[in-house]
Amino acid sequence: MKELETYGAAADGRIWTYTVQRFAPKSPPYSPAGEFTPFVVAYVETGDGIRIEGILSGVDAADVFIGMEVSLESCTDVPRYVPARGGTS
């Protein structure tokens, strides 16, 4: 069995595909503390071609689109992305 290796992917990318999570997940780290609010789950394709699943915040779900430029905001439990500044084309 091959051992896992750490790979440093780029922090910026574009939304490859996404969905809106409209029901509360049952387990951490996705389960909300308190009242549930729908959120965007996106696959982000980084500049080096890696696709990473994460949560997109800082934008209304109706304004999200495939190809939207995003930046990694944090990566503690789940990668969390935000729209890139000026990157809405």
N, C-alpha and C positions, 0 to 999 in steps of 0.2 A: 504494500500500500504506500502510495506517495504521501509524503508529509505536506501539510499546508505551508504555504509561503505568504509572507506579507508583501503586498504590492501597493505602492503609493500612486493611486489614480489622481488625475487632475481634479481640482475642486470646482471648476466651471464646466458647464455643458449645456445641452439643449434637451428639452423634453422629447423623448422618443415615443412614448405613449403614456396615457394616464387614465384614471377613473376617480369618481367621487365616492368616498366611503360614506354611505348614508345610514348605516346602523352601527351601534356600538360594538367593537370587538370584545371578545370574551376574555382575552388574556393579555398580560403586559408583554412588551412595552407599549402596545397600541391602545390598551384600555384607558378610557379617560377617568380623571379624578373629578367627580361632580357631574354636572349635566353634560350630556353628549351634544357636540356640534359636528355636523358633517365636515369632512376634510378631504383634500386631494392627495391621492397616492400616485406618484409618478415614477416612471423609469426614465432616468436621465442618462443620456449618452455623452460621455466625457470626450474631450478632444483627442484622447488616445484610444477611443473606440470601445471603452468598457461601458456596459449598461448597469446602472446601480438603482435599486428600488429605494425610494425614500418618500418622506412627507414634504409637501410643498405648502408653505405658509406665506402670509403677507400679500395675498392676492385673492380676489373673489373667484370661486370656481367657474363662474360664467366667463371670466376673462382669460382663462388658461387655454393654451392651444399647443398643438404639436409643433415643435421647432422653437418654442419660446426659450430664450436664453435664461439660465438660472445659475446661481452660485451656492456653494455649500455654506450653510450657516453654522451647523454644528453636527457632530457625529458621536454622541455619547451612547445612546441606546439604539437609535435608528437614525440614519442620515436624514438631515432636515435641510431643505433647500428654500431659497427665496428668489424672486425674480432678480435678474442682474440689473444693475442700474443702467437705464437707457437701452436695455436689451429686450425689447418687446417686438422685434421685427422677425 
